[in-house]
Amino acid sequence: MASSPKAAPATGANATPAAAAEGFKGRDDFRREKQLQEARMAGTADAEVDVNTGKMINPHNPQFITKAPWYLEQNQGPSLSHQHAWNLKQHDSKDTYTRGTKGDLKTKFVKGACENCGSTTHTKKDCFERPRKKGAKWTGRNLAPDDYVRIGGVENLDMDYDAKHDRWRGYDPNEYMEVIKNADEVEEARKNK
């Protein structure tokens, strides 16, 4: 049996597209790169810096996250810009919507309203309130206000789940000054007693 000659490293015309894009790494180059990566993870070497933002790239990020896909430009240097969500719209911080507001209170039951609570925005089948022994249709007392329905304009914002449920969205810190003022007045009244 004749022994076959060893295959030459993939360079030039014989290189595969993946090897040509990354460039062939010898054993020593691969070992040096691995040692540098381990040193970065241990904190003994400086972390890579994003060429676009200038921020440090966390060395504990897995390679499949930090490395750009083959179909994007990879020769620009280390960057996480390929992880940026391109389809998100940025909303102005003043854009907000009203949550939890209720309409005006009714004094008389309106035909077509919820028979349980008296709100005109839903029916008895869709009512979230506890079923009453005698509904608002028959008693005419404790009629629930209408739920606030968002329609049109700023109220019709196209927001994701987190933006809709952000409890601090639309918060004005100056409102808290009123709470502090009231607490100070109560404290003064208590001291003067």
BELTAFEN-V475655 format. One record per pair of residues at least 12 apart in sequence whose ideal C-beta (glycine too) atoms are under 6 Angstrom apart, sorted by the first residue. I is the first residue (numbers start at 0). J is the second residue. If there is no record, write none. Layout:
i & j
I & J
I & J
This chain:
i & j
8 & 23
39 & 58
40 & 58
46 & 58
47 & 77
49 & 78
49 & 79
50 & 75
50 & 76
50 & 78
51 & 78
51 & 80
56 & 77
67 & 81
94 & 153
94 & 156
95 & 168
95 & 169
96 & 149
96 & 154
97 & 147
100 & 147
101 & 144
102 & 144
102 & 145
104 & 144
105 & 142
108 & 135
108 & 136
108 & 139
113 & 126
114 & 134
114 & 136
115 & 128
115 & 130
115 & 131
115 & 134
116 & 128
116 & 135
116 & 143
117 & 135
117 & 142
117 & 143
118 & 143
118 & 145
119 & 145
120 & 145
120 & 146
